[in-house]
Amino acid sequence: MLEKVNKHFGDLHVLKDIDLTVDRGEVVVVIGPSGGGKSTLCRSINRLEPIDGGTILVDGTPLPAEGKALARLRADVGMVFQSFNLFAHKTILQNVTLGPIKVRKVPKAKAEEEAMALLDRVGIANQASKYPAQLSGGQQQRAAIARALAMHPKVMLFDEPTSALDPEMVKEVLDVMTGLAGEGMTMIVVTHEMGFARRAAQKVVFMADGQIVEVNTPDEFFTNAQTDRAKDFLSKILTH
């Protein structure tokens, strides 16, 4: 839950009085033009970007500033980035088990068993012993999703998870995300994939110029946008 959240980069006011509530089990897709503050919003929820004002609550608890409490919170908030961020010198299995072993103190054998189940779930169990460079972009991103899930997060953040992928790999990642949404995972997804927004979201948040301009259901938003800014955006990206 975000209340009156503000963020500046120097003179640039990138988040302006952001209010947003995400219910447990809800899938919220954040869309809008580039530079509108979407990624900054996503990164501020697990404090990769500190905010200048306002309040962010995760599961009713205010975001800790630093230290162990912040590490615990980050364990509860899974993050999947544009650029995979896998450890290049570790195998896919090691990438997925690292967090549970180090942070959650899960025994190695149990962590590996859970990791294999997750890799199976995202369709790359047969890649477990390989290194990230040996995988396609789509496979790497699915490994990154498995890594985030291994921590049993309360909420998953996706920051444009398909924008670095070749078009034919986008679907395999979106399919995994759609599956997660169907299982009731709480998700905040910054994306340009309008098909995913229509299919998987319960709520569409349209951001532009650092503000939340409109919040609506996917059906309403895509067929009956309320604001001129949203209508203008949709007219440019949706070809009829």
N, C-alpha and C positions, 0 to 999 in steps of 0.2 A: 504494500500500500504506500503510495506516495502522496504527500501533502505539501503543496506550495514549494516544490523543489526548484531551486535555481542553480545555474552553473554558468560561470564565465570562463572563457579562455582569453585573458587580457581584456581588450575592449569588446570582444565578441560575446554576446549574451546568448548562449546556445540552448539553455533550458530556462523557460520563463514560466514560473508559477505552475509547475506541472502537478496536477491532481489525477491520480489513477488508482483504482482498486482492482486487484486481481483475486478472484475467489479461488479457493482450493479446488483443483481439478479443472480449472478453466484454461482454455487455450486462447490467448490474446495475440493477435497479429498486428504488428506496428508497421504501417506503410506510409509512404510520402516521398516527396522529392529528395534528392541527395542534398546533404548539408542542412537538413531540417532538424537535426538533433536526435535522430532515432538511435544511432549506435551509442551516443553519449548517454542517453537514457538507459539503455541496456547495461552499459558498463558501470553506471552509477549504482545499479541495484546490488551489485556485489562489491562495490567500493573500489573497483579498478580506477574509477574517476571519483575523487572526493567532491562533494557538493558544497556550494557556498551558502546555501540556506534551505530551510524546509526540513521535512522529516521523511525518512524511509523506514518502514516497518516490514520485517519478514516474519511471517507467522506470529504477528503481534509483538515482536521484539524489535526495538530500534537498532539500526545498523551500528555495530561497534566501530570505534575509530581505528583501532589497531590491536596488535597483540593476539593472544590466544583466542579471545572471543571472536575476533575477525576471522581467524583461521577456521574456527568452528562454523561460523556462518558461511564461509566460502565452501566448506564441505557440504553444507545443506543446499547450496545454490550452484547447480551444475551450469557450466558455461561452455558453449560450442562456438568457436570463432570462425571468421572467414577463412583463416589461413591454417587451420588444423592444429597448429602448435603441439605436434607430437614430438617426443624426444627422439632425435634422429639416431642416437647410438643405442637405443633400447628396442627390443623386439616389440611387436604389437601386444603380445601377452604381457610383457613387462610394463609397457605404457599403461595398460588397463589396471594392472595389480598394484602399481606404485602407490597411488593414493590410499586405497583401502589398507595396505600393509603399514604405510608410514603414518597416516593421519588417523585412521579408524582402528589401527592395531589389530587388524584381522590376521589370523595365522595364514602363512604363505599358501599352504595346501588349499585351504578354504577359499582364499582370495583367487587362486588360480582356477578352482572349480567354478566359482561364480563368474569369473572373467570369460571362461570358455562358453558358459551358457549365454552370456551377453553377446559375445562375438558370433555365436550361432544365431542369436536373435536378430542381429543386424546383417547376417548373411556372409560373414567373413571368417568363420571358425577355421577354415583351411589356410588362412593367412597368418595364424597366430605366431608362428616362429620366424616370420619375415620381419624385415626392418621397413620403416615408413617409406623410404625411397624406392622400395621394390613394389609398392602398391600404386594403383591409380589414384587420382585425386578423390574420386567417389569412395573408393575403399578406405582411404585415409580419413575422410570425413566421417564415415560410418564407425571407424575405429575410435575417433574422437568422441562420438556420441556414446559408444560403449564405455569409454573411459569415464565420461561424466556420470553415466548411469551407475557405474560400479560403486559410487559413493552413496547410493540410495538418497539422492537429493530430494528436498521437498519441492523445489521448483527448478525448472530448466530454462536457461536463457540461451537463445540462438541469435547470434549477431551476423546476419546475412550469410547463413551457412552454405549457400550454394553459389554465391557470386563469383568465387574463384574457380568454379568447375566448368568443364566442357558441357555443352548442352545435353549430350547423351548420358552424362553422369548425374545430372540434376535429379532425374526421376528416382534413381535408386536411393538417394538421400532423403528426398521428400517422402518416399514410401515408408521409410523407417520412422520419420517424424509423424506421419499420419497415423501409423500404428501406435506410437506412443500416445498421441492425442486420444485415440480411441480407447486406450487403457486407463484414461483418467489422470495422466500426468499433468501437473500444473506447468504451463509453458508460456513464455513470452518470446515471440519470434519476430525479429526484424527481418523483413524479406521484400524482394521485388517480385516474388512468385505469386501472382494474383490467383492462379488456380488453386494453390495450396490455401490461401486465405479464404477462398470461397468454400473449400471442401472441409477444412479442418478447424477453422476458428469458430469460437462462440462469439467473439467480440473483435471488431476491427477498430483500431485506433489510427486515425489519420493525423500525422504530424507535419507541420510546415513552419519554417521560420522560428523554430524553437518552442512552438506551442502545440498543444493538442487542439486541433481545430474541430474534430468531429469524432464521436465514438458511437458505433452502431453495430447492429448484427450484420453479418456478411450480406445477406439477402437485401436488406434495406440499403446498406452502403453502396453496393454495386448497381442496384436498380433505381435507387431513389436518394442519392446523396443530398444532404441538406444544405451544404455550403457551396458558394461559388468556387472557393479554392479547391474543394474536393472534386467538384464537377469538372473543373478545368484540368486537374491532374488525371482524372479518369478518361477524359476525352483524348488525352495525349497517349495513354498507354493501352487503352482497350480499343482494338480495331473491330468494328462491327461488320 
